[in-house]
């Protein structure tokens, strides 16, 4: 190990403090999910449960109709993630490699869409989906989210780092644009795919406004909507904060697993992004 690779004790101390600050809320969340509802309300700063209540998780599982809501969340999240990866890769490839009139202006327009939040367009979007009869359907949860300007930007920047000699060699061998994209560019874009997959999955899994606005029946509720309704209803006499904590822990497991699977490629993509403009 060289002198440049050594980390000073002060740096270790700062990293440990930052790690503690980031992980402590989640540790508190997990431990609180095992407390009784009375302890959560009466002793909110208590860290270790005096009595461990594993029944919180079984209660939440039944009250939320967890399996059905998990299925809805999974269909929405996986559908949007796969759609964004494929469509954004195509668009990014077009902006990075193809030459057509207005390419720069169109790309700047795509980037400008990053400034438009979903809250601005969800009312006209709701009216449009209602006219099509798509409210309370998976189409309403998936199709409006397939176009993502940031994902297009990520793929374009990554494709710009791939030497043009590779696709030119395939072109000389007789391969067309589609063959070059599917056989060369897409297989090489693993880090970009990992980045878009992680960010899209996390965003869609945790979204609340879209399923809350575009669905109304209990059978179409996602996990986030289910959590928002967890403390409502005639059978609730006081807030069930312990249930809420247990529900949040259960809902957090899938995105954590996805991040752990794709984290290496995600870090590699972040390190290599923005090399070329």
PADREN-125684 format. One record per atom (N, C-alpha, C): x, y, z. Coordinates in steps of 0.1 Angstrom, whole numbers, plus 2048, in hexadecimal, padded with zeros to 3 digits. Layout:
PADREN-125684
XYZ;...
end
This chain:
PADREN-125684
8087F4800;800800800;80980C800;8078157F7;80E8227F6;80982C800;811837801;80D84180B;800848806;7FE8487F9;7F284F7F4;7E68467F7;7E78397F8;7DC8307FB;7D882F809;7E1834812;7DE833820;7D383E824;7CA83A82D;7C0842832;7C3846840;7C3853843;7C6858850;7BB85485A;7BF854867;7B5851872;7AA85B872;7AD86886F;7A287286E;79886E863;79D86A858;79486684D;78B85A851;791850858;78984585D;77E84A866;78285386F;779858879;76D85F872;770867868;76586E861;75C86485A;76385A853;75B85084C;752848856;757845861;74F83E86B;743846870;746853872;73B85C877;73085D86C;73485F860;72B860855;723853853;72A847854;72383B853;71983985E;71C83D86A;71383C875;707845873;70985186E;6FE85A86C;6F4855861;6FA84E857;6F184984C;6EA83C850;6F0834858;6EA82785B;6E2827867;6E4831870;6DC83187D;6CD83287B;6C883B872;6B983B870;6B382E86C;6BA826863;6B581985F;6B680F86B;6C0810873;6C180787E;6B680A888;6B381788B;6A981B893;69B81688E;699817881;68D81387A;68B80487D;6957FC87B;6947ED87C;6907EA88B;6987F0894;6967ED8A2;6887F18A7;6837FD8A2;6768028A6;66B7F98A1;66D7F3895;6637EA890;6607DE898;6697DB8A2;6667D08AB;6607D48B8;65E7E18BA;6587E68C7;6497E58C6;6427E68D2;6347E78D2;6307F58CE;6247F78CA;61F8048C5;61F80E8D1;61C8098DD;61D8128E9;62B8178EB;63580E8EA;6438128ED;64781C8E2;64381A8D6;6478248CB;6428328CE;6358338D2;62F83F8D5;6348458E2;63583D8EC;6388428FA;6478458FB;65083D8F4;65E83F8F6;66483F8E7;66284A8E0;66784B8D2;67684A8D1;67E84E8DB;68C84E8DA;6928408DF;68A8378E3;68F82A8E8;6948228DC;6A181D8DE;6A78168D2;6A58078D3;6A88018DE;6A67F28E0;6987EF8E5;6917E78DE;6837E38E3;6847DC8F0;67C7E08FA;67C7D8907;6767CA905;66C7C98FC;6667BC8F8;6657BC8E9;66A7B18E3;66B7B08D4;65D7AB8CF;6577B38C6;64A7AF8C1;64B7AB8B2;64D79F8B0;64E79A8A2;64179A89B;63679B8A2;62979B89C;6267A8894;62E7B2896;62C7BE88D;62D7BB87F;6367B287B;6387AF86D;62C7A6868;62879D86F;61C79586B;61079D86A;60E7A7873;6027B0873;6027B8866;60E7BE864;60F7C7858;60D7BE84B;6127B284B;6107AA83F;6027A783C;5FA7A6846;5EB7A3844;5E37B0842;5E67BA849;5DE7C6848;5E07CD83B;5ED7CD836;5F07D4829;5EC7CB81D;5E97BF81E;5E77B6813;5F57B680B;5FF7B3813;60D7B580E;6107AE801;60C7A27FF;60F79B7F3;6097A27E7;5FD7A67E7;5F77AD7DC;5FE7BA7D9;6007C27E3;6077CF7E1;6157CD7DD;61C7C37E2;62A7C07DD;6297BD7CE;61F7B57CA;61E7B17BC;61C7BD7B3;6137C67B7;6117D37B0;61E7DB7AF;6257DD7BA;6317E47BA;63C7DE7B1;63D7D17B2;6477CA7A9;6447CB79B;6377CA797;6337CB789;6367D9784;6327E378B;6357F1787;6447F4787;64B7F0791;6597F3792;6617EC787;65F7DF786;6677D777C;6637DC76E;6567DE76B;6527E375E;6587F075A;6587F9763;65E807760;66D80575F;6737FE767;6827FC767;6867F6759;6807EB756;6847E4749;6817EE73D;6767F473D;6727FD732;67C809731;67F80F73D;68981A73C;696816737;69B80A73C;6A8805737;6A9804728;69F7FD723;69E7FA714;69D80770C;69280F70F;69081B708;69A826709;69F827716;6AA831718;6B782D711;6BA820711;6C681C70A;6C581F6FB;6B981C6F5;6B781F6E7;6B982E6E4;6B28366ED;6B38456EB;6C284A6ED;6C88456F7;6D68496FA;6DF8456EE;6DD8396E9;6E58346DD;6E383D6D1;6D68426CF;6D484B6C4;6DB8586C6;6DA85E6D2;6E086B6D4;6F086A6D4;6F585E6D7;70485D6D8;70A8596CA;7038516C2;70984C6B6;7028506A9;6F58526A9;6EF85569C;6F0864699;6F186868C;6F1875688;6E4879681;6DD882687;6D0887681;6CE895684;6C689C67C;6C48AA67D;6BC8AD68A;6C18B7692;6BB8BB69E;6BE8B36AA;6C98AA6A9;6CC8A16B3;6D08A96C0;6D88B36BF;6DD8BB6CB;6D18C26D1;6C88C86C9;6BD8D06CF;6B38C66D5;6B18BA6CF;6A88B06D5;6AE8AB6E3;6BB8A96E3;6C18A46EF;6C08AF6FA;6C28BB6F7;6C08C6701;6B28C7706;6A98C46FD;69A8C4701;6988B870B;69E8AD708;69D8A2711;6A38A571F;6AE8AC71F;6B48B072C;6AB8BA733;6A58C372B;69C8CD732;6908C7739;68C8BB734;6818B473B;6858B0749;6928AF74C;6968AC75A;6918B7764;68E8C375F;68A8CD768;67B8CD76B;6748C4764;6658C3765;6628B876F;65D8BB77B;65A8B1785;64D8AA781;64B89E786;63F896783;63289D789;6348A4794;6288AB799;6228B5790;62A8BA786;6258C477D;61C8BE772;61F8B276F;6188AC763;60E8A1767;60D89D774;605892778;5F6894776;5F18A1777;5E38A4775;5DF8A2766;5E68A975D;5E28A674F;5E589774B;5EF891751;5F188374E;5E687A753;5E087E75F;5D5876764;5C987875B;5C6884756;5BB88674D;5BD87E740;5C987D73B;5CC87672F;5CA867731;5CF86173C;5CD853740;5BF850742;5B8859748;5A985774B;5A285673E;5A585F734;59E85E727;5A1851720;5AC84B722;5B083E71C;5AA832724;5A4835730;59F82A738;5AA82273F;5B5828741;5C1821747;5C2823756;5B982B75D;5BA82C76B;5B881F772;5BF81C77C;5BE80F783;5C380377B;5CD806773;5D37FC76B;5E37FD76C;5E97F2768;5F87F2768;5FE7FB75D;5F67FD753;5FB806748;5FD81474E;5F4819756;5F582675C;601827765;60581C76C;61181C775;61E81B76E;61E815762;62A81275B;62D81C74F;62481D746;627823739;62B83273B;62583A743;629848744;63784A749;63D84074F;64A842755;65583C74D;652837741;65C830739;66783A733;663846731;66C85072B;673857737;680856738;68885C743;69486473D;69387173E;69F879738;6AC87673F;6AC87474C;6B9871752;6BF86474E;6B685A74C;6BB84D747;6C184E739;6BA856731;6BF858723;6CD85F724;6CE86872D;6DB86F72E;6E6865733;6E385D73C;6ED853741;6F284A736;6E884572E;6EC83C723;6F4843718;6F084F715;6F785770B;706859710;70885E71C;715860721;71D854721;717848724;71F83C724;723837716;71983970D;71C8346FF;72783D6F9;7288496FD;7338526F8;74184E6FC;741846707;74F84170B;753834704;74A82E6FC;74D8226F5;7548266E8;7608216E5;7678256D8;75E8226CC;75E82B6C3;75682A6B7;75C81F6AD;76881B6B0;76E8116A7;7678046A8;7618016B4;75A7F46B6;74D7F36AD;7457FE6AD;7397FD6A5;73C7FF696;747806693;74B808685;74F7FB680;7567F3688;75B7E5683;74F7DC681;7457DD689;7397D5687;7317DA67A;7327E7678;72B7ED66C;7327E8660;73F7E7660;7467E2654;7437D4651;7417CC65C;73D7BE65B;72F7BC656;7287C6654;71A7C564F;70F7C765A;7137CA666;7087CC670;7027D966F;6F47D9671;6ED7E6671;6EC7EC67E;6E57F767F;6E37FF68B;6DE7F7697;6D37EF694;6CD7E769E;6D67DC6A3;6DD7D669A;6E67CB69E;6F17D06A6;6F77DC6A3;7017E26AB;6FC7E56B9;6F07EA6B9;6EB7EE6C7;6E97E26CF;6E27D86CA;6DE7CC6D2;6EA7C36D5;6F37C26CB;6FE7B86CD;70B7BE6D3;70D7CB6D2;7197D26D7;7177DC6E2;70F7E66DE;70E7F16E8;7067EE6F5;6FB7E66F3;6F47E36FF;6FB7D9709;7027CF703;7097C670C;7157CD713;71A7D870D;7267DF713;7217E971E;7147EC71E;70F7F7727;70A7F2734;7117E873A;70D7E2746;70D7EC752;7177F5753;7177FF75E;70B80975C;70880D750;6FD81674E;6F080F751;6EF80374D;6E37FB750;6E17FA75F;6EC7F7766;6EB7F6775;6E780377B;6EC80F776;6E981C77C;6DA81F77A;6D581D76E;6C782076B;6BE816772;6C2809773;6BA80077A;6B9803789;6C4807790;6C380A79E;6BB8167A0;6BE821799;6B782E79B;6A882D798;6A582678D;697824789;68F81C793;695810797;68F8077A0;68C80E7AD;6968157B3;69481C7BF;6898277BE;68982F7B3;6808397B1;6718347B0;6708297A8;6628247A6;65D81C7B2;6668157B9;66280E7C4;65D8177CF;6638237D1;65F82C7DB;6558367D7;6518377CB;6488417C7;63A83F7CD;63484A7D0;62684A7D7;61C8527CE;62085D7C9;6168657C2;61085F7B6;6188587AE;6138527A2;6088477A5;60B83D7AD;6018337AF;5F58387B7;5F88427C0;5ED8487C7;5E38507BE;5E98567B4;5E085E7AB;5DA8557A0;5E184B79B;5DC84478F;5D5837793;5D48347A0;5CC8287A4;5C382C7B0;5B88257B1;5AE8287BC;5A981B7C3;5AA8107BD;5A58037C3;5B07FD7CC;5AC7F67D6;5B57F07DF;5BD7E57D8;5B87DF7CE;5BF7D47C7;5CB7D97BF;5CB7E77BC;5D67EC7B4;5E07F47BD;5DE7F47CA;5E77FB7D3;5F67F67D2;5FF7FE7D2;60D7FA7D4;6117FB7E2;61D7F67E5;6227F67F3;6228047FA;62780E7F2;62781B7F7;6198217FA;61081E7F2;6028227F4;5FD81A801;60080E801;5FC80680D;60180B81A;60E81081A;613816826;60C82282A;60882A820;601837823;5F3835829;5ED829825;5E082582B;5E181D837;5ED81A83C;5EF810847;5E8815854;5E9822856;5E3827862;5D582E860;5CE829856;5C182F854;5B7823854;5AA827857;5A081D858;59981D865;58D817865;585817872;58B80F87D;594805879;5997FC883;5A680288A;5AA80E886;5B681588B;5B181F896;5B481C8A3;5B08268AD;5BB8308B0;5C882C8AE;5D38348B0;5DE8318A5;5E783A8A2;5F1837898;5F982A89B;5FA822891;602815893;61081888E;61881F896;625822891;62E816890;62C80C899;634800898;6317F988B;6257F8887;6217F287A;6287F986F;628807870;62E80F865;63D80C864;64380B86F;65280886F;6547FA869;64C7F086D;64E7E3867;64B7E3858;6417EA854;63E7EB846;6497F183E;64F7FC843;65A80283C;6667F983B;6697F1845;6747E8844;6717DE839;6657D8839;6627CE82F;6637D4821;65E7E081F;65E7E7812;66C7EA80E;6757EC817;6837F0814;68C7E580F;6887D8811;6907CD80E;6937CC7FF;6897CC7F6;68C7CA7E8;6967D57E2;6947E27E5;69E7EB7DF;6AC7E97E4;6AD7E57F1;6BB7E27F7;6C17D77EF;6B97CC7ED;6BE7C17E5;6C37C47D7;6BB7CD7D0;6BE7D17C3;6CB7D97C3;6CC7E27CD;6D97EA7CD;6E57E27D0;6E47D87D9;6EF7CF7DC;6F37C77CF;6EA7C37C7;6ED7BC7BB;6F47C47B1;6F07D17AF;6F57D97A4;6FF7E47A9;7037E47B5;70B7EF7BA;7187F07B3;71F7E57B0;72C7E67AA;72C7EC79D;7227E8795;7217EE787;71C7FD789;714800793;70F80D795;71B817798;7248137A1;73081B7A4;73981D798;73A812790;743813784;73D81D77A;73081D779;72982676F;72A834774;729837781;72A844786;738849784;742841786;750845784;754848776;74D84176C;75084375E;74784D757;73C85275E;73385A757;738868755;73486F74B;73887D748;74687E742;74B87373D;759874737;75887C72B;74E87B723;74D882716;74088A716;73F895710;73389D70F;72D89C702;
end
